[in-house]
Amino acid sequence: MSTLRELLDEYIGYRRGLNYSPRSLDEYFYDCGGFLGHLEGRFQVSTAPELRRHHIFSYQKSLGARRNSRGMPLHARTVNKNLSGVRNFLEHLASRGHVLRSLPEALVPVKEPSFLPLGALAHGETRRALAKINISAPEGYRDRTILEILYSTGIRASELSGLDTGGVDYGNATLTVFGKGRKQRMVPVGRTAMRFLETYMRAVRPFLLRSGQTEALFLNNSGTRLRRYTLGLIVHRHFAGASPDVNVTPHTFRRSCATELIRSDANLYHVKELLGHETLGTVRHYAKLTITDLKRTHARCHPREKDGC
């Protein structure tokens, strides 16, 4: 009889055969591995026939008690992402007769609170920080190009690091990116970002390409594909202290792009397509007014604010 650990290895192989990205496979393995560790440590359960609903309830309760590196409870979205990974694994086992079909249903998502969008840069903050980058050096020009692309398109960090040279359509000013689940989409690139990208390709990328050939669009200092870790360092290098209210990460540019588009009356459906989301619900929170918007509207429109004293 196969153990749950062996069944997990088989499940990861199944997902790999469906062309899931290495990052997604790592996340599945981490989430499901934590689940199996709980079963083994708390109940000494290591095979599928031993699995019961109270084991699953216990695991979900343990997620509620877990703390992150700052000692804070896990966000509801983090808990649900973990539960989703485990539920997919259990549904896979149920489909092959290893567990009852009712077991995956025992994992119930927690309610996610609806927050105002946080962590978005104001356009002025972004523009000032970008202007300070020294573009006279190849690495500086590459960094400026990367940040212009992130801000213009709102693509994910993983999507940017996965860009290939063949994915750039200069005539139509678009990029072909691969999102979650390797889903392909085309995104438009603004004039400023496209101008930097064209110069980067023509005059900077050949300088960074040390030896051999690679299809990667953005290269690190060793001439190989730029990784997400290096992208994080680039963002920190140029945007640390750019805003007193925001800890800037690569994902900040995604939020900032969406917020600025909707603030300028962009259609929510168009923003959803740009960001590569499945549903409108994911982008609706960007449409909520921030306190800055409320204060500006209040000062402009309230009659008492127009009085002289």
Residue pairs with C-beta under 8 A, 6 or more apart in sequence:
1 47
1 49
2 10
2 47
2 48
3 46
3 47
4 36
4 39
4 45
4 46
4 47
4 48
4 51
5 36
5 46
7 48
7 93
7 98
8 29
8 32
8 33
8 36
8 89
11 28
11 32
11 89
11 92
11 93
12 25
12 28
12 29
14 92
15 24
15 25
15 28
16 25
19 182
20 28
20 181
20 182
21 158
21 178
21 180
21 181
21 182
23 158
24 180
24 181
27 81
27 85
28 85
28 88
28 89
31 81
31 82
31 85
31 86
32 85
32 86
32 89
34 82
35 59
35 86
35 89
38 58
38 59
38 62
39 45
39 46
39 51
39 55
39 59
40 46
42 55
42 58
42 62
43 50
43 55
43 58
45 51
45 55
48 93
48 98
48 99
49 98
49 99
51 99
51 103
53 102
53 103
53 106
56 90
56 103
56 106
56 107
57 106
59 86
60 83
60 107
60 108
63 74
63 79
63 82
63 83
64 73
64 74
64 79
64 110
66 73
66 74
67 73
67 74
68 74
76 110
76 111
76 112
76 113
77 112
79 110
80 109
80 110
80 112
83 107
83 108
83 109
83 110
84 109
86 107
87 104
87 107
90 99
90 103
90 104
90 107
91 104
93 99
93 103
94 100
94 101
94 103
94 104
114 285
115 285
116 285
116 288
116 290
116 291
117 255
117 258
117 259
117 285
117 286
117 288
117 290
119 246
119 247
119 249
119 251
119 252
119 255
120 246
120 252
120 255
120 256
120 259
120 260
120 290
121 239
121 242
121 243
121 246
121 248
121 252
121 253
121 256
122 243
123 256
123 260
125 242
125 243
125 246
126 151
126 242
126 253
126 256
128 242
129 238
129 239
129 242
130 144
130 147
130 148
130 151
130 238
132 238
133 140
133 143
133 144
133 147
133 238
134 140
135 141
135 144
138 204
138 207
138 208
139 208
139 221
141 196
141 199
141 200
141 204
142 200
142 204
142 205
142 208
142 218
142 219
143 234
143 237
143 238
144 196
145 193
145 196
145 197
145 199
145 200
145 204
145 218
146 160
146 218
146 226
146 231
146 234
147 234
147 235
147 238
147 239
147 253
148 192
148 193
148 196
148 197
149 155
149 160
149 175
149 189
149 193
149 196
149 197
150 157
150 160
150 250
150 253
150 254
150 257
151 193
151 253
151 256
151 257
152 189
152 190
152 192
152 193
152 257
153 175
153 187
153 188
153 189
153 190
153 193
153 257
153 274
154 187
154 253
154 254
154 257
154 258
154 261
154 274
154 275
155 175
155 177
155 187
155 254
155 276
156 179
156 250
156 251
156 254
156 276
157 228
157 231
157 232
157 250
157 251
158 228
159 177
159 178
159 179
159 276
160 177
160 218
160 231
160 250
161 218
161 225
161 226
161 227
161 228
161 231
162 177
162 178
163 175
163 177
163 216
163 217
163 218
164 215
164 216
164 217
165 201
165 215
165 216
165 217
166 176
166 215
167 175
167 176
167 177
167 217
168 174
168 175
168 176
168 197
168 201
168 217
169 175
169 176
169 186
170 194
170 198
173 188
173 189
173 190
173 191
173 194
174 186
174 187
174 188
174 189
175 186
175 187
175 189
176 184
176 185
176 186
177 184
177 185
177 186
177 187
177 276
178 184
179 185
179 276
180 276
183 276
185 273
185 276
187 274
188 274
189 197
201 217
205 217
205 219
208 219
208 220
208 221
208 223
209 219
209 223
210 222
210 223
211 223
212 223
214 223
214 224
214 225
216 224
216 225
216 226
218 225
218 226
219 225
219 226
220 226
220 227
220 230
228 250
231 250
232 249
232 250
235 248
235 249
235 250
235 252
235 253
236 248
239 248
239 252
240 248
242 248
246 252
254 275
255 286
257 274
258 271
258 274
258 275
258 283
258 286
259 286
259 290
261 270
261 271
261 274
262 268
262 271
262 283
262 286
262 287
263 293
268 280
268 283
268 284
268 287
269 280
271 283
271 286
272 279
272 280
272 282
272 283
275 282
275 283
277 283
289 297
298 305
299 305
